[in-house]
């Protein structure tokens, strides 16, 4: 039997013989432009020839490189390649032996270190009358659906597609024939259920109930407009819809099972009937938003946008990932930078990551102000660039109740950094967070710079609680009740202790 090392921190036994220089070789050759299964197999062969193992951090480095290939590889795919190559090497010996490569599952529940790729996609296309406007002609809606189908299929993953309204109506056609069905007249005349109207909560309940396997991902395409009782109290009914969504998720124990929700916003041409809160039909022609809501295991959804090139689809705008962040490392790499200072200070650590500043002095030429910056690794949170770059998603807490605020967040550009920052402090940082204050108490204090877990601003900007002002010929980019839908999902993932409702917390000591 081929003896294999055990990877720590994964709560599983990945039994492979892998050289420490396996990770280094993969990084070096990927950086030089080498890619593909042939190069990876060569590195695997090198690794399996030696008895030395690699640490969990080295394994993580391997997976980071595999994920950045032109066609990213999942942990499962890399492990399968190692297992296959190892078996071939064992059989090639003069005295062939059976090799045992036990793999007891993938990553821990909720862990994102070694994401397992989904193998089964169930796509649900809502086909009520309010969706017909997206399906007329060669719309961006159709193009995005074809792109999603094609990219999933490219990875060899199984796809089931079905219409959904009052219940599920499976589709047997292949992609080309299915797209031809997406015309209002064909949908009205076909046997695809009650297309007059649909209930968002009912659709969500049906999809959640259908989730049967950990490697299954459900995808819903809809305008996600709530249908309320005509003439009822709108302000009362929308919160009821919100709590209904929360209860569906809670009752299904999705959070406990390690499931997450990915909410993607798209825009497409629309030519058809728009139905407002009073169910009045307005003939509308122009751009309209629609949404794709995906649910599946957190590790699968963390890689969804990148793996399936979603940001390249026509009409794509932004996204929000909602998941249980209790297992996150809330203190990833961070360090103070000297580059963006306004005023004077000295870092307490001159080499490696710096976590403290002293001898703080204001810049008094432009008034009384002090500014400094930190860099942090925000790459493993699964959050959109929009969210990470929005200063409103950050807060600074002072142990002396001094007022500090984040005034800008930018991607790191190591070319802008001082030589000391580039060499000693930048480290694994992906973003620069700039902080300022106009009133700092003398003495020592600690600052907690936090990335908050809250609804992205685009969710509220996309929502309205009254759409009776929609008129023919007038562009309308709001979605009735959308904020309540996303809040309902998000509420299911709120920690009981509000102080835990953050993604990251970076502590800086400051002395003036």
N, C-alpha and C positions, 0 to 999 in steps of 0.2 A: 504493500500500500504506500502511496506517496504521502508523506507527512506534510501537514499544512499548518500554518500559523493562524492564530485567532485574532480577529480584529476587535479592539476594545471600543467601548462607548457605542456599540451598535445593537447590543442586546441580542445579537444573532451570531452564528458561527459561520463566517465566510472563510472556508478553509482553502487557502491558496498559498503556494510558495512564490513570493514576489520579492525581488531585490529592492533595496532602498533606492538604487539608481534607476529602477523602473519608472518611478514618478519623475525623476530628474530628466531621464532620457525622453519621456513623453513630452515634457514641457519644452525641452530644447528643440526637438524635431518639429513640434507643432509650431514653435515660434519661427522656424526657418521655412515654413510653408509646406512641410511634409504632412500628408494626411492620408486617410483611407485605412481600410482593413489590413492591407499588406504591411504598412508601417507599424500599426498597433500589434499585429501578430509577431512581427520581428522583435518588438520590445517585450512582448509576453514571453517569447522563447528565451530571451536573455534572463528575464526574471525567474522563470521556472527552473533554470539550471543551477540555482544557488539555494541554500537552505535558509538564508536570512529573510526575515519578514519586514513589513513596513508598519509604521504607526498609523493611527486613525487620521492624523493630520496629513500624512503622505497620501493616504487613500483619498482624502478629500481633495488634495491637489490634483490627483489623477482625474477625478470626476469633474473638477472645474475645467480641465483642459478638454476632456471628452465632450462636455456640454457646449464648448465654444467652437467645435468643429463645424465645417460647412453644413454637414448633416449630423446634428448632435446625437451622441450615444447616451443611453440611459445606463444606470448602474447595472441593471439586469442584463443589458446587451453586452456590456464589458465583461461581466462575470461569465456569461455564456461563452464568450470568445476565449476567456482564460481556461474554462473547463474543457472546451473542445480541443484547444491546443495542448493542454496538459494530457488529455487522454491519448492524443495522437503521439505525443512524445513517449508515453509509457508503452504503447504498443510497438513503437519503433525500436525498443531495446532488443538486445540479443535474446534476453529472457523476458518476453512480454509479461507485464503484470497488470492487474486490474487497479485502476486508480479511483480513489473515492474522493469526490469533491462535494461534500454535503453543503447545502444552502438552505438554511432553515428560515426562509422568508426574506424580506428586504429590510428597509429601514424601520426604526421604531415608529410607533403610531405618532403622527404629527411631526416626525423628524424630517428635515429637508436635506440631510447630509448626503443620502444616497437615494434619490427619488426613483420610485418604481413607475414605469410607464404604463398607462392604461392599455388594456388589450381589447376593450369592447366599448363602443360609443353608441348610445341611443340618442338620436336627434329627433326632437319634437318640434314640428312646425305648426304654430297656431294658424288655423285657416278660417277664422270667423270673418264676417263681412268687413270689419274694420281693417283687416290685413290685405284686402284685395288690391288696394291702391298701390301697394309696393310691388305687386306682381304683374303689372301691366308693362309690356315691352321689355327691353333689355335694361333692367334697372340695376343699380348698385346692390340692392338687396339680393337679387339673383346671383350676381357676380360673387358677392361675399359668401353666399351659401355654397356655390360651386368651389370656391377656393378652399373653404373649410373641409368639404368632403374630399377634395383632391389631396390636401395636405395630410389628412388623417390616413387616407388610403396609401399614401406614399410611404408611411411608416409601417404598413402591413397590419394595421389594426382593424378589427371587425367593425362594420357600421350597419346599424339598423336605423331606418328613418320612418317616421310616421306622422300623419296629421293628428292634431289634437284639438278638440273643442269640448263637446259634452263627454266624450270618451276618446280612446285611442283608435286610430285607423291605420294599420300597417300599410306600407307602400312596398310593392315588390319590384317596381321598375328600377333599372340602373340609372345612373346620374343623368345621362342625356335625355332619356325618356321622361324621367321625373321632372326635369326642368321644363319640359314641354307642357306638363300638367299645370304649371304655375301661371295660369291665365284665369282671370275672373270668370269667364263664361264656362270654362272646363270645370272649375271648382264648384260652380253652382249646379252644374248638371251631373257631376260625378257622385259616386256613393262615398262621400267623405264626411258624413255626419251632419250635425246641425250647425250650419255655417252662419246662422242669423246672429248669434251672440255667444259669448263665452264668459266664464267666471275665472279670474286669475287665481284665486285661492283654490278653486276646484282643480285647475290645471296643475298647480304646484303640488297639491296633495296627491294627485294621480301619479305624477312623475316620481315623487319621493317614495311612494308605496312600491314603485316598480324596481327600485334599486335592490339588486339581489346579490351582487358580488363586489368585493373590494376593488377589483380592477375595472369596474364599470364606471363610466362617466356619462352623465345625462346632460344634454344641451337643449335649451328651449329658446326658440326664436319667436318673438312677439313684440307688439307695441306696448304691452304691459299696461294698458289703460284699465283702471278699475271700472266695473259696471255697478252703479249704485241704484237703489230704488228711486224711481222717478218721483220727484216732488218731496223726497225725504230730506232730512237734515244732513247736509253735506259735512258740516264741521263735526257732526257726531259719527257719521258713517265711516269717514276716512280713518280715524283712530281705531275703529272696530276692525277694519280691514288690516291695519298694521298688526294689532294683537293677534288676529287670526293667523297671519303669516308666521309670527313668532311661535304660536302654539303648534302649528304644523311641524315646524322644525324641532321643537322641544319634544313633542310626543313621539317623534320618529327617532329620537336619541342620536341625531346626526352629529352633534358636537362631540358627544362621548365616543362615537365610533370613528372620530378623526376625519369627518367630512368638512369641506369648506364650500364657499360660494364665490364664484367669479362673475362679476356684472360688467358686461362690455357694452359700450355705447357706440352706435353706428348712425349714419345718416344716409338716406336714399331718396331717389325720385319717388313721388307719390302722385297718383292720378286716380282719384276715386272718391268715395264717400267718407267723410270724417263725421264721427258720431260724438256729440258733446255729452256733458253730464246729464242733460235732459233727454238724451237719446234722439235729439234732432239731427237730421242728416244735412251736412253742408258739402257741396261739391268742391273739392279741394284739388289744386294742381300746383305742385312745388316740392320743395325739400321737406322731409319729415324725419324725426329721429325714430329709431327702433332699437331694440336691445336684445342681447344674447345673454342668458343666465345659464351658467354651467355649475353643476355640483358633482363632486367626486372627492376622493381622498386628497388631503391637503398637499401631499408631496406631488401628486399628479397635476394639481391646479397651479402649483408654484411654477411649473415649467411650461404651462399650457401656451401662454402668449408667445413665448420665444420658440418653442418646439414646433408650433404650427404656423409660424410667421404671421400671426394675426394682425400685427400693426401694418402689414403690407396690403391688407384687403381694402378694396375700394369702399370708401365711406367710413372707415374706422376713425374713431375720435379719441376715446380714452377707456380706462377700465378701473375697477376697484376689486381687490381681493379681500374677502372677509373670512377670517379663520380664527381658530383658538390659538392665541399667541402665548399661552401660559408656558409652553415648552421652549419658547425662544430664548436664545442667549441675549438678554437685555443689555449686556455690556460688551458689544463687539469691539474690534480695534478702534481706538481713538487717540488723538494726541493734539496738544496745543501747537499752533503754527505761529511763527514769527513774522511771516510775510505780510499779513493783512492788518498789522497793528496801526492804530491811530492813538497816539499817546506813547507812554514809555512803560516797559516792564521787563523783567528778566525771568526766563523759564527756570524752574527749580531743577529740571533734569536736562543736561546738555546733550546726552546721547540716548537713543531709543525714544520710545513714546514719552511725551511730557504731559503730566497731569496737574501741574501747579505753576502759578505765576506769583511773583513778588516784586516789591519796589514799584508798585503801580503809580503812575502819574498821568493826569489828564493832558490832553492837547488843549491848550488855552488860547491858541491862535484863532480858532474858529468857534469860540465859545468854550464851554466846559464840557468836554466829551471824552469818553474812553471807549475804544473798540479793540476787540481781538477776535481771533477765529480758531476753531478746531477743525480737524479733519476726522471723518468717521467712515467706517465700512458699513454702508447701507445696502449692500448688493444682495443680501440673502433674505430680505424681508418679503419679496414678492410684490412690492408696491410699485405703482406707476411713477414715471418721472414727474408727472404733474403733481402727484402727492408729495414726493420727496423734495421738490423745489418750491413748494408753497410754504412761505414763512409762517402762515397762519396755523400750520400743523405742528409748530414747535412752541415750547414754553421754557422759561428759565425761572427756577426757584432759588432764592437766596436764603441762606441760614440766618441772615440778619434782616430779612425782609426788604433789602435794597431792590430797586427796580432795574432789572435787566431785560432786554428783549432781543430776539433774533430778528435782524433786519434784512438778511439776504442769505440764500442758500444756492450754491452753484456746484456743478460737477468739478471735480478736482482737475487742474491742469498743471502737471508737474513742471512744465516749462516756465510757469510764472513764479515758482517757489524760489526762495533763497537756497543757496547750496546746502546750508545746514538743514533746512526743512526737507529738501529733496532727499538728502542722504540719511537723516536721522529720524525725522518725524512723520513723513508722508506715509510710510509703511503700506498697509493694506487699505488706506483711506480711499473712498470713492467720491466723497462729497466734502465741500467746505461749508461750514456753518458759521456765520458771522454774528457776533454778539456786541451789543453796545449798552452803555449806561451814562447818565449824566449826574448821578449821585451815588457815590460809593463811601460807605462808612469806613473810618480808619480802623485798622486792626485786621484780624484774620476772619475769613468766612469760607463757606463751601457753596458752590453753585451746582445745581442739578439741571443740566440741559437735556430736555426730554422731547422725544418724538412721540406725539400724542396719537392714540388710536381713536379716530373720529371719522364721521362721514366726509368724503372728499367734497370740496366746494361745488364741483360740477353736478353732484346729485341734486342739491337744492336749486341750482341754477337751471336744471332741466325740468323742474317740476312746477306744477300749478295746482291750486285747489278750486279753480273756476275757469273753465274753458269755453264759456258761453259767448266769448267775444270773438271766436274764430269766424272769419268771413271769407267768402270766395275771393280768390285773387290776392289774398293777404298771407304772407309767409308766417308760419307759426311753428316755433321750435320747442314748445313746452309739451310735457306729457302729464296728463291729469293724474294726480295721486302718486306719481312715481316716487317721491321722497318717502311716503309712508310705506311703500313696498320695501325699499332698501333699508329703512329703519327697522322694519319688522324682521328682516333677515339679520341685521346687525345686532339687534337686541338679544338674539339667541346666544350671541358670542360674548356678551358683556361679562366681565369677571364680577364676582360678588363684592370684592374689595375694589373700590374705584381707584385706589392708588396703583393698582396693577393694570389699569387701562391705558397702558403705554406700550410702544414698541421698543424703545431704547431709553436708557438713562445714563448720561455721561457726567461724572462728578469731577469738578475742577476746584482745587483749592486756590484761593486768592488772598493776597496780603497787601494792604496799602498802609 
